[in-house]
Amino acid sequence: MGNQEEKESGVDASAADSGLGATPQILVVDDNEDMQVLISSLLGKKGYRIITAGNGLIGLDKARKLKPDLILMDVLMPEMDGYEATHRIKSDPYLAAIPVVLLTARSDTEGKLEGLEQGADDYIAKPFDRRELIARVDSLLRISRYRRLLAQRNQQIESELDMARALQQKLLPDRTPEIPGMQIHARYIPMDKIGGDFYDFVVHDTGEERFLGVLLADVTGHGIPGAFFSAVAKMAFHYNQAFREDGPSLLGTINKAVLQYSVMGMFLTGLYICFYPDRRLLKYTLAGQCRPLLHRRSTGEMIELVGRGFPIGIKDELDIEEREVALQSGDRILIYTDGLTEINDDLDLFGDEGLKEFMLEHAEDTAPALIDALLDHLRMLGERDTFTDDLTALVFDID
């Protein structure tokens, strides 16, 4: 029986005892052939498939080729000892999840600590109790299987979230409308793969007058529930564009649609804006959304567009109103969701006033440059590259 030869035990019906389904494969790395035979016999009777190797170097090679379910590793071996082999296994991302049990005659604390520091999952001193060895192998294999199942499930969830994100992207406009006399820039950053913010446009040109409608909404919650809720609102907006110039009626129709699917207190805040570029007129209807900011760059004035409005999806009838404001050349309008101002759950860290000051400081920036600088500023304030909420911002510059 050569040390470098692969040896396999027989498999019997007792494999079902492990609760693992497919026959687990165990790699035994030990330079003592008698120990290889003993362990192969003990674990072979349990139905495990046994592979052997005579030292750490050969064991590492077989681990890479075979990807066993568990490794029993002797410590004192020629060419490469068990500590080094364990360290290399745990440093390899393709092998790191494989449980490694060190088998050694060393029972001192330093020896155990050294093995655990190299990444070993368990430690059994020689001579070992046969029942203890079998019990620990069974336990580690069971835990290993649960980890694999969890990893597979997580991978499946990630794949489904990727698909959900792709579908959600279909809800957003693939480009901003081209409206003479107006420059438009939009930015949407979900906090996770999918989010609850969305926006959309409706453009109408009768030949006598041009009109742009803009809907911005923010669903409570995140993830798949938020994405589903935003899809309902998006469909309601898409199929009720007969109300495109009547903000209260449009938002009221969306309210009735989402009320049918509201569960566990979910609702959304909304804002609908109507631009009439030829008349330099803006109409807006708030439904619990952040108040738009109008920066009159010709005078440096910052105007907060206030209005009465109740969130969508809570009551049968919305208590909302439409207001209007005259526009001037050089005006900049910013509409946004609260992820732009409420970072780190600290309303005082940036807030509405901080946003107004920032817009004043960057009055000469183009719309894309303004949003880029704002996002960089928020990342700096939050001390992280990601955000704690979905973030949507749209800038409209009047020529």
C-alpha positions as CSV (number, residue, x, y, z in Angstrom):
1,M,0.0,0.0,0.0
2,G,1.9,3.1,-1.2
3,N,1.6,6.5,0.4
4,Q,0.9,8.3,-2.8
5,E,-1.8,5.9,-4.1
6,E,-5.4,6.9,-3.8
7,K,-7.4,4.3,-1.8
8,E,-11.1,4.1,-1.5
9,S,-13.2,2.4,1.1
10,G,-16.4,0.5,0.3
11,V,-19.8,2.1,0.6
12,D,-22.8,0.6,2.4
13,A,-26.3,1.5,3.3
14,S,-25.2,3.3,6.4
15,A,-24.4,6.4,4.3
16,A,-27.9,7.5,5.0
17,D,-26.9,8.0,8.7
18,S,-25.0,11.2,7.8
19,G,-28.1,12.8,6.4
20,L,-26.0,14.2,3.6
21,G,-27.6,12.6,0.6
22,A,-24.7,11.9,-1.9
23,T,-21.8,9.9,-0.5
24,P,-19.4,12.2,1.2
25,Q,-15.8,12.0,0.2
26,I,-13.1,12.3,2.9
27,L,-9.4,13.0,2.3
28,V,-7.1,11.4,4.9
29,V,-3.6,12.9,4.9
30,D,-1.2,11.0,7.1
31,D,2.3,9.5,6.5
32,N,1.5,6.5,8.7
33,E,-0.1,3.8,6.6
34,D,-1.5,2.0,9.6
35,M,-3.3,5.1,10.5
36,Q,-4.6,5.5,7.0
37,V,-5.9,1.9,7.1
38,L,-7.6,2.4,10.5
39,I,-9.3,5.6,9.6
40,S,-10.4,4.2,6.2
41,S,-11.9,1.2,7.9
42,L,-13.7,3.2,10.6
43,L,-15.2,5.7,8.2
44,G,-15.7,3.3,5.3
45,K,-18.1,1.3,7.5
46,K,-20.1,4.5,7.9
47,G,-20.5,4.7,4.1
48,Y,-17.9,7.4,3.5
49,R,-15.7,7.3,0.4
50,I,-12.1,7.6,1.6
51,I,-9.1,9.1,-0.3
52,T,-5.6,9.0,1.2
53,A,-2.4,10.9,0.8
54,G,1.0,10.4,2.5
55,N,2.0,14.0,3.2
56,G,0.7,17.6,3.1
57,L,2.0,18.3,-0.4
58,I,0.2,15.3,-1.9
59,G,-2.8,16.0,0.2
60,L,-3.0,19.6,-1.1
61,D,-2.7,18.4,-4.7
62,K,-5.6,15.9,-4.2
63,A,-7.7,18.5,-2.4
64,R,-7.4,20.8,-5.4
65,K,-8.3,18.0,-7.8
66,L,-11.0,16.2,-5.9
67,K,-12.6,18.9,-3.7
68,P,-13.4,16.5,-0.9
69,D,-16.2,17.1,1.6
70,L,-13.8,16.9,4.6
71,I,-10.1,16.6,5.3
72,L,-8.5,14.7,8.2
73,M,-5.0,16.1,8.4
74,D,-2.0,14.7,10.4
75,V,0.4,17.4,11.7
76,L,3.9,15.9,11.6
77,M,4.6,14.7,8.1
78,P,7.6,14.9,5.6
79,E,7.8,17.4,2.7
80,M,4.9,19.5,4.0
81,D,3.4,19.3,7.5
82,G,-0.3,19.6,8.4
83,Y,-0.1,23.2,9.6
84,E,1.3,24.4,6.3
85,A,-1.1,22.3,4.2
86,T,-4.0,23.6,6.3
87,H,-2.9,27.2,5.8
88,R,-2.7,26.7,2.0
89,I,-6.1,25.0,1.9
90,K,-7.8,27.8,3.9
91,S,-6.0,30.5,1.8
92,D,-7.4,29.0,-1.4
93,P,-10.9,30.5,-2.1
94,Y,-11.9,27.3,-3.9
95,L,-10.9,25.1,-0.9
96,A,-11.5,27.3,2.1
97,A,-15.0,26.0,2.8
98,I,-13.8,22.4,3.2
99,P,-13.6,21.5,6.9
100,V,-10.2,20.5,8.1
101,V,-9.6,18.4,11.2
102,L,-6.1,18.1,12.5
103,L,-5.0,14.8,14.0
104,T,-1.9,14.9,16.1
105,A,-0.2,13.4,19.1
106,R,0.5,17.0,20.4
107,S,-2.0,17.8,23.1
108,D,-0.4,21.0,24.4
109,T,-2.2,24.3,24.1
110,E,0.4,25.8,21.8
111,G,0.0,23.0,19.3
112,K,-3.8,23.4,19.3
113,L,-3.6,27.1,18.9
114,E,-1.2,26.9,16.0
115,G,-3.5,24.6,14.2
116,L,-6.6,26.8,14.8
117,E,-4.6,29.9,13.7
118,Q,-3.9,28.2,10.4
119,G,-7.6,27.8,9.9
120,A,-8.4,24.3,11.1
121,D,-12.0,23.7,12.0
122,D,-11.4,21.1,14.7
123,Y,-8.6,19.3,16.5
124,I,-8.4,15.7,17.6
125,A,-5.6,14.4,19.7
126,K,-4.0,10.9,19.1
127,P,-4.8,8.3,20.2
128,F,-8.4,9.2,19.6
129,D,-11.6,7.5,20.7
130,R,-13.1,5.9,17.6
131,R,-16.6,7.0,18.5
132,E,-15.4,10.6,19.0
133,L,-13.8,10.6,15.6
134,I,-16.9,9.3,13.9
135,A,-19.1,11.7,15.8
136,R,-17.0,14.8,14.9
137,V,-16.8,13.8,11.3
138,D,-20.5,13.3,11.1
139,S,-21.1,16.6,12.7
140,L,-18.7,18.6,10.5
141,L,-20.0,17.0,7.3
142,R,-23.6,17.8,8.3
143,I,-22.6,21.5,9.0
144,S,-20.6,21.6,5.8
145,R,-23.6,20.4,3.8
146,Y,-25.8,23.0,5.4
147,R,-23.3,25.7,4.5
148,R,-23.2,24.4,0.9
149,L,-27.0,24.4,0.7
150,L,-27.1,27.9,2.1
151,A,-24.4,29.1,-0.4
152,Q,-26.4,27.6,-3.2
153,R,-29.6,29.2,-2.0
154,N,-27.8,32.6,-1.7
155,Q,-26.5,32.2,-5.2
156,Q,-30.0,31.5,-6.4
157,I,-31.3,34.5,-4.6
158,E,-28.6,36.7,-6.0
159,S,-29.4,35.4,-9.5
160,E,-33.1,36.2,-9.0
161,L,-32.2,39.6,-7.7
162,D,-30.1,40.3,-10.7
163,M,-33.1,39.4,-12.9
164,A,-35.4,41.6,-10.8
165,R,-33.0,44.5,-11.1
166,A,-32.9,44.0,-14.9
167,L,-36.7,44.0,-15.0
168,Q,-36.9,47.1,-12.7
169,Q,-34.5,48.9,-15.0
170,K,-37.2,48.4,-17.7
171,L,-39.5,50.5,-15.6
172,L,-37.2,53.5,-15.8
173,P,-36.8,55.6,-18.9
174,D,-33.8,54.6,-21.0
175,R,-33.2,58.3,-21.7
176,T,-34.4,61.8,-20.7
177,P,-36.7,63.6,-23.1
178,E,-35.2,66.2,-25.4
179,I,-37.3,69.4,-24.8
180,P,-36.2,72.6,-26.6
181,G,-35.4,75.3,-24.0
182,M,-34.7,72.8,-21.2
183,Q,-31.9,70.6,-20.2
184,I,-32.7,67.5,-18.1
185,H,-30.5,65.2,-16.1
186,A,-31.6,62.2,-14.0
187,R,-29.8,59.9,-11.6
188,Y,-31.0,56.9,-9.8
189,I,-29.0,54.8,-7.3
190,P,-30.7,51.9,-5.5
191,M,-29.3,51.1,-2.0
192,D,-29.3,47.4,-3.0
193,K,-29.7,45.4,-6.2
194,I,-33.3,46.6,-6.5
195,G,-35.0,49.6,-4.9
196,G,-38.3,51.4,-4.4
197,D,-37.7,54.7,-6.1
198,F,-38.8,55.4,-9.7
199,Y,-39.5,58.2,-12.1
200,D,-41.0,58.5,-15.5
201,F,-41.8,61.1,-18.2
202,V,-44.7,61.9,-20.4
203,V,-44.2,64.2,-23.4
204,H,-47.0,65.9,-25.3
205,D,-46.7,68.2,-28.3
206,T,-49.8,69.4,-30.0
207,G,-47.9,71.6,-32.5
208,E,-49.2,74.6,-30.7
209,E,-47.9,73.9,-27.2
210,R,-45.3,71.5,-25.7
211,F,-45.8,69.8,-22.4
212,L,-43.6,67.6,-20.2
213,G,-45.0,65.6,-17.3
214,V,-42.7,64.1,-14.7
215,L,-43.6,61.6,-12.0
216,L,-41.3,60.9,-9.1
217,A,-42.1,58.3,-6.4
218,D,-40.5,56.7,-3.4
219,V,-41.9,53.4,-2.0
220,T,-41.6,52.6,1.7
221,G,-39.2,49.7,2.1
222,H,-36.7,48.2,-0.3
223,G,-36.0,45.0,-2.1
224,I,-38.5,42.9,-3.9
225,P,-41.6,44.3,-2.1
226,G,-40.6,47.9,-2.9
227,A,-39.9,47.0,-6.5
228,F,-43.3,45.3,-6.9
229,F,-45.1,48.2,-5.4
230,S,-43.3,50.7,-7.6
231,A,-44.2,48.5,-10.7
232,V,-47.9,48.8,-9.7
233,A,-47.6,52.6,-9.5
234,K,-45.6,52.7,-12.8
235,M,-48.3,50.7,-14.6
236,A,-51.0,52.9,-13.2
237,F,-49.2,56.0,-14.4
238,H,-48.6,54.5,-17.9
239,Y,-52.2,53.5,-18.4
240,N,-53.8,56.7,-17.1
241,Q,-52.0,59.4,-19.1
242,A,-55.3,60.9,-20.1
243,F,-54.8,62.8,-16.9
244,R,-51.3,63.9,-17.9
245,E,-52.1,67.6,-17.4
246,D,-54.1,67.1,-14.2
247,G,-51.7,66.2,-11.4
248,P,-54.3,65.6,-8.6
249,S,-56.4,63.3,-10.8
250,L,-53.4,61.4,-12.0
251,L,-52.0,60.8,-8.5
252,G,-55.6,60.0,-7.3
253,T,-55.8,57.3,-9.9
254,I,-52.4,55.9,-8.9
255,N,-53.6,56.0,-5.3
256,K,-56.6,53.8,-6.1
257,A,-54.4,51.3,-8.0
258,V,-51.8,50.9,-5.2
259,L,-54.5,50.6,-2.5
260,Q,-55.5,47.3,-4.0
261,Y,-52.0,45.9,-3.3
262,S,-50.9,47.7,-0.2
263,V,-49.9,45.3,2.6
264,M,-48.3,45.6,6.0
265,G,-48.6,49.4,5.9
266,M,-46.7,49.9,2.6
267,F,-47.3,53.2,0.8
268,L,-45.4,55.6,-1.4
269,T,-44.7,59.3,-1.6
270,G,-45.1,61.0,-5.0
271,L,-44.6,64.2,-6.9
272,Y,-46.0,65.1,-10.3
273,I,-44.7,68.1,-12.2
274,C,-46.0,69.7,-15.4
275,F,-43.6,71.8,-17.4
276,Y,-44.9,74.2,-20.1
277,P,-41.6,75.5,-21.6
278,D,-43.1,77.8,-24.1
279,R,-45.1,79.6,-21.4
280,R,-42.3,79.3,-18.9
281,L,-44.8,77.7,-16.5
282,L,-44.5,74.9,-13.9
283,K,-47.4,73.2,-12.2
284,Y,-46.8,70.7,-9.4
285,T,-48.7,68.4,-7.1
286,L,-47.1,66.9,-4.0
287,A,-48.2,63.6,-2.4
288,G,-45.9,63.4,0.6
289,Q,-42.7,63.7,-1.5
290,C,-39.8,66.0,-0.7
291,R,-40.5,69.6,-1.8
292,P,-38.9,70.6,-5.1
293,L,-36.2,73.3,-5.0
294,L,-36.2,76.1,-7.5
295,H,-32.9,77.9,-7.7
296,R,-33.4,81.2,-9.4
297,R,-29.8,81.6,-10.5
298,S,-30.3,85.0,-12.0
299,T,-30.9,86.4,-8.5
300,G,-29.4,83.7,-6.3
301,E,-32.8,83.1,-4.7
302,M,-33.6,79.6,-3.5
303,I,-37.3,78.8,-3.5
304,E,-38.9,75.8,-1.8
305,L,-42.0,74.7,-3.6
306,V,-44.4,74.0,-0.8
307,G,-47.9,72.5,-1.1
308,R,-50.5,70.3,0.7
309,G,-50.1,66.6,-0.1
310,F,-50.8,63.2,1.5
311,P,-48.8,60.0,0.7
312,I,-50.3,57.5,-1.8
313,G,-51.7,54.2,-0.7
314,I,-53.0,55.0,2.7
315,K,-56.4,56.7,2.3
316,D,-59.1,56.2,-0.3
317,E,-59.1,59.9,-1.1
318,L,-55.9,62.0,-1.4
319,D,-55.8,65.4,0.3
320,I,-53.6,67.1,-2.4
321,E,-53.6,70.2,-4.4
322,E,-51.9,71.6,-7.6
323,R,-49.9,74.8,-7.5
324,E,-48.0,76.7,-10.1
325,V,-45.0,78.9,-10.4
326,A,-43.7,81.1,-13.3
327,L,-40.2,80.2,-14.6
328,Q,-37.4,82.5,-15.7
329,S,-34.4,82.0,-17.9
330,G,-31.6,80.3,-15.9
331,D,-33.9,78.7,-13.4
332,R,-32.8,75.3,-12.1
333,I,-35.3,72.9,-10.5
334,L,-34.3,69.9,-8.4
335,I,-36.7,67.1,-7.5
336,Y,-35.4,64.3,-5.3
337,T,-36.2,61.5,-2.9
338,D,-35.3,61.6,0.8
339,G,-32.2,59.4,0.3
340,L,-30.5,62.5,-0.9
341,T,-30.8,64.3,2.5
342,E,-31.3,61.6,5.1
343,I,-28.0,59.9,5.2
344,N,-26.9,57.6,8.1
345,D,-30.3,58.0,9.6
346,D,-29.1,61.4,10.9
347,L,-31.4,64.2,9.6
348,D,-29.0,66.9,10.8
349,L,-26.0,65.5,9.0
350,F,-27.0,67.1,5.7
351,G,-30.7,67.8,5.4
352,D,-32.7,70.2,3.3
353,E,-30.8,73.2,4.4
354,G,-27.5,71.6,3.6
355,L,-28.9,70.7,0.1
356,K,-29.9,74.3,-0.5
357,E,-26.5,75.6,0.5
358,F,-24.8,73.0,-1.7
359,M,-26.9,74.0,-4.7
360,L,-26.0,77.7,-4.2
361,E,-22.3,76.8,-3.9
362,H,-22.5,74.9,-7.2
363,A,-24.7,77.2,-9.1
364,E,-22.3,77.4,-12.1
365,D,-21.9,73.6,-12.4
366,T,-23.7,71.8,-15.2
367,A,-26.5,69.5,-14.0
368,P,-24.4,66.3,-14.3
369,A,-21.5,68.0,-12.5
370,L,-23.8,69.1,-9.8
371,I,-25.1,65.6,-9.1
372,D,-21.6,64.1,-9.3
373,A,-20.3,66.6,-6.8
374,L,-23.4,66.1,-4.5
375,L,-22.9,62.3,-4.5
376,D,-19.3,62.6,-3.7
377,H,-20.2,65.0,-0.8
378,L,-22.7,62.6,0.6
379,R,-20.3,59.7,0.4
380,M,-17.8,61.8,2.3
381,L,-20.3,62.8,5.0
382,G,-21.6,59.2,5.3
383,E,-18.0,57.8,5.4
384,R,-18.9,55.1,3.0
385,D,-19.2,54.4,-0.8
386,T,-22.8,53.1,-0.6
387,F,-26.0,54.8,0.6
388,T,-28.5,53.7,3.3
389,D,-31.5,54.5,1.2
390,D,-32.5,54.6,-2.5
391,L,-31.5,57.9,-4.0
392,T,-33.1,59.6,-7.0
393,A,-32.4,63.1,-8.2
394,L,-33.6,65.0,-11.4
395,V,-32.4,68.4,-12.4
396,F,-34.2,70.6,-14.9
397,D,-32.3,73.7,-16.3
398,I,-34.3,76.3,-18.1
399,D,-32.4,78.0,-20.9
